[in-house]
């Protein structure tokens, strides 16, 4: 029993030695583990996890993976991260090749060509650079030079993901979908745990009208990554395009309920869901989703044209849902940016009339007619307001005026569109 204190002493020493060894690991080793986790998340199409794990990129590889995530999942090109990767280590051909592809996506093909020429002057044996330069030539309208360069690089590295992607994209650029499909199929075979080749091929199948094959790829991607916002939203878009609105709504719900909750994907998913709900006649749900999509800051200095159209659509959806209070609330937001615009006043008069507020509707109709007496719609709304107020004779007279104005408008079909937007 006397030896027990000695045993405890040596055990304690052993513990401190293990702790010291663990603490002395290089930052690169710990970063490597983080990178592997981020790479696994990337392959499963979890962009939120990748960005979170690589919030503070430590090296060129981290920046490259962030760039690919932005490029494929977050609707960007990834060029800022690729530029940082090249700045950190300009000896890695993959970083330069990815940056060149990003520049081509940004329509900066000449810049990409200069970048690749300089890189090839330093490292002419790099197959990744040769292949990407071939893609650049195809983009510049020189397929007779570009494709041989890409094919040559692939022949020497038949399992190179970048070389295969370049050829697939090159044939897409040349509108040869059949050859593009074959290279995307090779990418699927080489990367069985990666959803991105499946999604790329599914998109191509959809555009080629091969619905069954496209759906099979989307289903396979979902089997690999059932909780991915990206995959659920992509399949929802496929269902929407093929008028399978109920299925589209279900996929959108799974996307919106995902714990990842990437804002850029959520916004696009909401728009898909609005379209599907509207086709199904579920106007209250469509209006609520569009309202979430259209959150506008009270202090916003101006309203974009796209947001303006979305808000007008939101008014129409609330109208169809018979939720006039919310429709008027949306109009109030429009009035903040367009206080006296004819179109906004027209919407307000129409909604007030449907809501039974005939006196207010009549006042606005009178102001619209004072501005422009040539449109039958103003007079029709005024007749509705007069009828609601019990002024039947005046309403009948107003309807006769509206009919006459309508006949006049038939001779000038673009008149209404011009006047309402002025």
C-alpha positions as CSV (number, residue, x, y, z in Angstrom):
1,X,0.0,0.0,0.0
2,X,3.0,2.3,0.6
3,X,3.6,2.5,-3.1
4,X,0.2,4.0,-3.9
5,X,1.4,7.6,-3.5
6,X,4.2,6.9,-6.0
7,X,1.7,5.5,-8.5
8,X,-0.4,8.5,-8.1
9,X,2.6,10.8,-8.7
10,X,3.6,9.0,-11.9
11,X,0.0,9.0,-13.1
12,X,-0.2,12.8,-12.5
13,X,3.0,13.3,-14.4
14,X,1.6,11.2,-17.3
15,X,-1.5,13.4,-17.3
16,X,0.5,16.6,-17.5
17,X,2.6,15.2,-20.3
18,X,-0.5,14.3,-22.4
19,X,-2.0,17.7,-21.7
20,X,1.2,19.5,-22.8
21,X,1.4,17.4,-26.0
22,X,-2.2,18.3,-26.8
23,X,-1.6,22.0,-26.1
24,X,1.5,22.0,-28.3
25,X,-0.4,21.0,-31.4
26,X,0.2,23.5,-34.2
27,X,-2.7,25.8,-35.2
28,X,-2.6,24.2,-38.6
29,X,-3.6,20.9,-37.1
30,X,-6.6,22.3,-35.3
31,X,-7.5,24.3,-38.4
32,X,-7.3,21.1,-40.4
33,X,-10.1,19.5,-38.3
34,X,-12.2,22.6,-38.7
35,X,-11.6,22.5,-42.4
36,X,-12.7,18.9,-42.7
37,X,-15.9,19.6,-40.8
38,X,-16.6,22.6,-43.1
39,X,-15.8,20.4,-46.2
40,X,-18.3,17.8,-45.0
41,X,-20.9,20.5,-44.5
42,X,-20.2,21.9,-48.0
43,X,-20.7,18.5,-49.6
44,X,-24.1,18.2,-47.8
45,X,-25.1,21.7,-49.0
46,X,-25.2,23.3,-45.5
47,X,-23.7,26.7,-46.4
48,X,-24.6,28.2,-43.1
49,X,-22.5,25.7,-41.3
50,X,-19.6,26.3,-43.6
51,X,-19.7,30.1,-43.1
52,X,-20.0,29.6,-39.4
53,X,-17.1,27.2,-39.1
54,X,-14.9,29.3,-41.4
55,X,-16.0,32.7,-39.9
56,X,-12.3,33.5,-39.4
57,X,-10.4,31.8,-42.3
58,X,-6.8,30.9,-41.4
59,X,-5.4,30.0,-44.8
60,X,-5.9,29.7,-48.5
61,X,-7.8,26.5,-48.3
62,X,-10.3,28.0,-45.9
63,X,-10.9,31.0,-48.2
64,X,-11.3,28.6,-51.2
65,X,-13.9,26.6,-49.5
66,X,-15.8,29.8,-48.4
67,X,-15.6,31.0,-52.0
68,X,-17.0,27.7,-53.4
69,X,-19.8,27.9,-50.8
70,X,-20.7,31.5,-51.9
71,X,-20.5,30.5,-55.5
72,X,-22.7,27.4,-55.4
73,X,-25.0,28.0,-52.5
74,X,-25.2,31.8,-51.7
75,X,-25.8,33.2,-55.1
76,X,-22.4,35.0,-55.4
77,X,-19.3,34.3,-57.4
78,X,-17.0,33.8,-54.4
79,X,-14.3,36.0,-56.0
80,X,-13.5,38.0,-52.8
81,X,-12.5,34.8,-51.0
82,X,-10.7,33.4,-54.0
83,X,-8.7,36.7,-54.3
84,X,-7.7,36.4,-50.6
85,X,-6.7,32.8,-51.1
86,X,-4.4,33.7,-54.0
87,X,-3.0,36.7,-51.9
88,X,-2.2,34.3,-49.1
89,X,-0.6,31.6,-51.3
90,X,-0.1,32.3,-55.0
91,X,1.6,28.9,-55.6
92,X,-1.6,26.9,-55.4
93,X,-3.0,26.4,-59.0
94,X,-6.5,25.5,-57.7
95,X,-7.0,28.9,-56.0
96,X,-6.0,30.7,-59.1
97,X,-8.2,28.5,-61.3
98,X,-11.2,29.1,-59.0
99,X,-10.6,32.8,-59.0
100,X,-10.5,32.8,-62.8
101,X,-13.8,30.9,-63.0
102,X,-15.4,33.4,-60.6
103,X,-14.1,36.3,-62.8
104,X,-15.7,34.7,-65.8
105,X,-19.0,34.4,-64.0
106,X,-18.7,38.2,-63.3
107,X,-18.2,38.8,-67.1
108,X,-14.6,39.7,-66.4
109,X,-13.2,37.2,-68.9
110,X,-10.3,39.4,-70.1
111,X,-9.2,39.8,-66.5
112,X,-9.4,36.0,-66.0
113,X,-7.3,35.4,-69.2
114,X,-4.5,37.7,-68.0
115,X,-4.5,36.1,-64.6
116,X,-4.3,32.6,-66.1
117,X,-1.6,33.6,-68.6
118,X,0.6,35.0,-65.8
119,X,0.0,31.9,-63.7
120,X,0.8,29.5,-66.6
121,X,4.1,31.5,-67.2
122,X,5.2,30.5,-63.7
123,X,3.6,27.0,-63.6
124,X,3.0,25.8,-67.2
125,X,2.7,22.2,-66.1
126,X,-0.5,22.7,-64.0
127,X,-3.3,20.8,-65.5
128,X,-5.9,22.8,-63.5
129,X,-4.6,26.1,-65.0
130,X,-4.5,24.6,-68.5
131,X,-8.1,23.4,-68.2
132,X,-9.3,26.7,-66.9
133,X,-7.5,28.6,-69.6
134,X,-9.3,26.3,-72.1
135,X,-12.7,27.3,-70.5
136,X,-11.6,30.9,-70.8
137,X,-11.0,30.5,-74.5
138,X,-14.4,28.9,-75.0
139,X,-15.9,31.9,-73.2
140,X,-14.0,34.2,-75.6
141,X,-15.6,32.4,-78.6
142,X,-12.6,30.2,-79.4
143,X,-14.0,26.6,-78.8
144,X,-11.6,25.2,-81.4
145,X,-8.7,26.0,-79.1
146,X,-10.4,25.8,-75.7
147,X,-11.9,22.3,-75.9
148,X,-8.6,20.5,-77.0
149,X,-6.8,22.2,-74.1
150,X,-9.5,21.0,-71.6
151,X,-9.6,17.5,-73.1
152,X,-5.8,17.2,-72.9
153,X,-5.7,18.2,-69.3
154,X,-8.5,15.7,-68.4
155,X,-6.7,12.9,-70.3
156,X,-3.7,13.4,-68.0
157,X,-5.9,13.7,-64.8
158,X,-9.1,11.8,-65.5
159,X,-10.4,12.1,-62.0
160,X,-9.7,15.9,-61.6
161,X,-13.0,17.5,-60.3
162,X,-12.0,20.9,-61.6
163,X,-11.1,19.6,-65.1
164,X,-14.4,17.8,-65.3
165,X,-16.4,20.8,-64.2
166,X,-14.6,23.0,-66.7
167,X,-15.5,20.7,-69.6
168,X,-19.1,20.5,-68.4
169,X,-19.4,24.3,-68.1
170,X,-17.7,24.7,-71.5
171,X,-20.2,22.5,-73.2
172,X,-23.0,24.4,-71.4
173,X,-21.5,27.6,-72.9
174,X,-21.6,26.0,-76.3
175,X,-25.2,24.7,-75.8
176,X,-24.2,21.1,-76.1
177,X,-26.3,19.8,-73.2
178,X,-25.8,16.1,-74.1
179,X,-22.0,16.3,-73.6
180,X,-22.4,18.6,-70.5
181,X,-24.7,15.9,-69.0
182,X,-22.0,13.2,-69.6
183,X,-19.4,15.2,-67.7
184,X,-21.8,16.0,-64.8
185,X,-22.6,12.3,-64.6
186,X,-18.8,11.6,-64.2
187,X,-18.8,14.1,-61.4
188,X,-21.7,12.4,-59.7
189,X,-19.9,9.0,-60.0
190,X,-16.6,10.4,-58.6
191,X,-18.3,12.2,-55.7
192,X,-21.0,9.9,-54.3
193,X,-21.2,11.9,-51.0
194,X,-21.5,15.3,-52.6
195,X,-24.9,16.7,-53.4
196,X,-23.6,19.5,-55.7
197,X,-23.0,17.4,-58.9
198,X,-26.5,15.9,-58.4
199,X,-28.0,19.4,-58.2
200,X,-26.1,20.6,-61.2
201,X,-27.1,17.6,-63.3
202,X,-30.8,17.9,-62.1
203,X,-30.8,21.5,-63.3
204,X,-29.5,20.5,-66.7
205,X,-32.0,17.7,-66.9
206,X,-34.8,20.1,-66.1
207,X,-33.8,22.6,-68.7
208,X,-33.6,19.7,-71.2
209,X,-37.1,18.6,-70.4
210,X,-36.0,15.3,-68.8
211,X,-38.3,15.6,-65.8
212,X,-38.0,12.0,-64.5
213,X,-34.2,12.1,-64.5
214,X,-34.2,15.5,-62.9
215,X,-36.6,14.4,-60.1
216,X,-34.5,11.3,-59.5
217,X,-31.4,13.5,-58.9
218,X,-33.3,15.8,-56.6
219,X,-34.5,12.8,-54.6
220,X,-31.0,11.4,-54.4
221,X,-29.7,14.7,-53.2
222,X,-32.4,14.9,-50.5
223,X,-31.6,11.3,-49.4
224,X,-28.0,12.5,-48.9
225,X,-29.0,15.7,-47.2
226,X,-32.7,15.7,-46.1
227,X,-32.4,18.9,-43.9
228,X,-30.6,21.1,-46.4
229,X,-32.3,24.4,-47.1
230,X,-30.7,24.5,-50.5
231,X,-31.8,21.0,-51.7
232,X,-35.4,21.4,-50.5
233,X,-35.7,24.8,-52.1
234,X,-34.2,23.5,-55.4
235,X,-36.7,20.6,-55.6
236,X,-39.5,23.0,-54.7
237,X,-38.5,25.1,-57.7
238,X,-38.6,22.0,-59.9
239,X,-42.1,21.2,-58.6
240,X,-43.3,24.8,-59.2
241,X,-42.0,24.7,-62.8
242,X,-43.8,21.5,-63.4
243,X,-47.1,22.8,-61.8
244,X,-46.9,20.4,-58.9
245,X,-47.9,23.2,-56.4
246,X,-48.7,21.1,-53.4
247,X,-45.4,19.3,-53.5
248,X,-43.6,22.6,-54.0
249,X,-45.3,24.0,-50.8
250,X,-44.3,21.0,-48.8
251,X,-40.6,21.3,-49.9
252,X,-40.7,25.0,-49.1
253,X,-42.0,24.3,-45.6
254,X,-39.1,21.9,-44.9
255,X,-36.7,24.5,-46.2
256,X,-38.2,27.3,-44.0
257,X,-38.2,25.0,-41.0
258,X,-34.5,24.0,-41.4
259,X,-32.4,24.9,-38.4
260,X,-29.8,26.3,-40.8
261,X,-31.9,29.4,-41.7
262,X,-29.6,31.1,-44.2
263,X,-31.4,34.4,-45.0
264,X,-30.5,34.5,-48.8
265,X,-32.0,31.0,-49.3
266,X,-35.0,31.7,-47.1
267,X,-35.9,34.7,-49.1
268,X,-35.8,32.8,-52.4
269,X,-37.8,29.9,-50.8
270,X,-40.5,32.3,-49.6
271,X,-40.9,33.7,-53.1
272,X,-41.2,30.1,-54.5
273,X,-43.8,29.4,-51.8
274,X,-45.8,32.5,-52.6
275,X,-46.0,31.5,-56.2
276,X,-47.1,28.0,-55.4
277,X,-49.7,29.1,-52.7
278,X,-51.1,31.6,-55.2
279,X,-51.6,29.0,-57.8
280,X,-53.4,26.8,-55.3
281,X,-55.7,29.7,-54.4
282,X,-54.4,29.9,-50.8
283,X,-54.2,33.6,-50.8
284,X,-54.0,34.2,-47.0
285,X,-50.8,32.1,-46.8
286,X,-49.3,33.6,-50.0
287,X,-50.0,37.1,-48.6
288,X,-48.4,36.3,-45.2
289,X,-45.3,34.8,-46.9
290,X,-44.9,37.8,-49.2
291,X,-45.3,40.1,-46.2
292,X,-42.4,38.4,-44.5
293,X,-40.4,38.7,-47.7
294,X,-41.2,42.4,-48.1
295,X,-40.1,43.6,-44.7
296,X,-39.0,47.2,-45.4
297,X,-37.0,49.3,-42.9
298,X,-39.0,52.3,-41.7
299,X,-36.0,54.5,-42.3
300,X,-35.3,53.2,-45.8
301,X,-34.5,56.3,-48.1
302,X,-36.0,54.8,-51.2
303,X,-37.9,51.8,-52.5
304,X,-36.4,49.6,-55.2
305,X,-38.5,48.9,-58.3
306,X,-38.6,45.2,-57.5
307,X,-39.8,45.8,-53.9
308,X,-42.4,48.3,-55.2
309,X,-43.8,45.5,-57.4
310,X,-43.8,43.0,-54.6
311,X,-45.7,45.4,-52.3
312,X,-48.3,46.0,-55.0
313,X,-48.6,42.2,-55.4
314,X,-49.0,41.9,-51.6
315,X,-51.9,44.3,-51.7
316,X,-53.6,42.2,-54.4
317,X,-53.1,39.0,-52.4
318,X,-54.5,40.5,-49.2
319,X,-57.4,41.8,-51.3
320,X,-58.1,38.3,-52.6
321,X,-57.8,36.9,-49.1
322,X,-60.4,39.6,-48.1
323,X,-58.0,40.9,-45.5
324,X,-58.6,44.6,-46.3
325,X,-57.0,45.9,-43.1
326,X,-53.6,44.3,-44.1
327,X,-54.0,45.5,-47.7
328,X,-54.5,49.1,-46.5
329,X,-51.5,48.7,-44.1
330,X,-49.4,47.7,-47.1
331,X,-50.7,50.7,-49.1
332,X,-49.7,52.9,-46.3
333,X,-46.2,51.7,-46.6
334,X,-46.3,52.4,-50.4
335,X,-47.6,55.9,-49.6
336,X,-44.5,56.6,-47.5
337,X,-42.4,56.3,-50.7
338,X,-45.0,57.4,-53.3
339,X,-47.4,59.8,-51.5
340,X,-49.3,61.1,-54.5
341,X,-48.6,58.5,-57.2
342,X,-51.7,57.7,-59.3
343,X,-51.2,53.9,-59.0
344,X,-51.1,54.0,-55.2
345,X,-54.2,56.1,-55.0
346,X,-56.0,53.7,-57.4
347,X,-55.1,50.8,-55.2
348,X,-56.3,52.6,-52.1
349,X,-59.6,53.6,-53.6
350,X,-60.2,50.1,-54.8
351,X,-59.5,48.5,-51.4
352,X,-61.5,51.1,-49.5
353,X,-64.5,50.4,-51.8
354,X,-64.2,46.6,-51.1
355,X,-63.9,47.3,-47.4
356,X,-67.2,49.3,-47.4
357,X,-65.5,52.6,-46.8
358,X,-67.3,54.2,-49.7
359,X,-67.0,57.9,-48.7
360,X,-63.2,57.7,-48.5
361,X,-63.1,55.7,-51.8
362,X,-65.3,58.4,-53.5
363,X,-63.0,61.2,-52.4
364,X,-60.0,59.5,-53.9
365,X,-61.9,58.7,-57.1
366,X,-62.8,62.3,-57.5
367,X,-59.2,63.3,-57.2
368,X,-58.1,60.7,-59.7
369,X,-60.8,61.9,-62.2
370,X,-59.7,65.5,-61.7
371,X,-56.2,64.4,-62.7
372,X,-57.2,62.4,-65.7
373,X,-60.8,62.0,-67.0
374,X,-60.0,59.5,-69.8
375,X,-59.8,56.2,-67.8
376,X,-62.9,54.1,-67.4
377,X,-61.5,52.4,-64.2
378,X,-61.8,55.7,-62.3
379,X,-65.4,56.1,-63.2
380,X,-66.2,52.4,-62.5
381,X,-64.7,52.7,-59.0
382,X,-66.6,56.0,-58.5
383,X,-69.9,54.2,-59.5
384,X,-69.2,51.5,-56.9
385,X,-68.6,54.1,-54.2
386,X,-71.8,56.0,-55.1
387,X,-73.8,52.8,-55.2
388,X,-72.5,51.9,-51.7
389,X,-73.6,55.3,-50.4
390,X,-77.1,54.7,-51.8
391,X,-76.8,57.2,-54.6
392,X,-78.2,54.8,-57.2
393,X,-79.0,57.3,-60.0
394,X,-75.6,59.0,-59.8
395,X,-74.0,55.5,-59.8
396,X,-75.9,54.5,-63.0
397,X,-74.9,57.7,-64.7
398,X,-71.2,57.1,-63.7
399,X,-71.4,53.6,-65.2
400,X,-72.5,54.9,-68.5
401,X,-69.6,57.3,-68.5
402,X,-67.3,54.4,-67.7
403,X,-68.6,52.4,-70.6
404,X,-68.0,55.2,-73.0
405,X,-64.5,55.7,-71.6
406,X,-63.9,52.0,-72.0
407,X,-64.9,52.1,-75.7
408,X,-62.5,55.0,-76.2
409,X,-59.7,53.0,-74.4
410,X,-60.1,50.1,-76.8
411,X,-58.8,52.3,-79.6
412,X,-55.7,53.1,-77.5
413,X,-54.8,49.9,-75.7
414,X,-51.6,51.3,-74.1
415,X,-53.3,54.3,-72.7
416,X,-54.2,52.8,-69.3
417,X,-50.7,51.4,-68.6
418,X,-49.1,54.8,-69.6
419,X,-51.4,56.9,-67.4
420,X,-51.5,54.8,-64.3
421,X,-47.7,54.7,-64.0
422,X,-47.1,58.4,-64.7
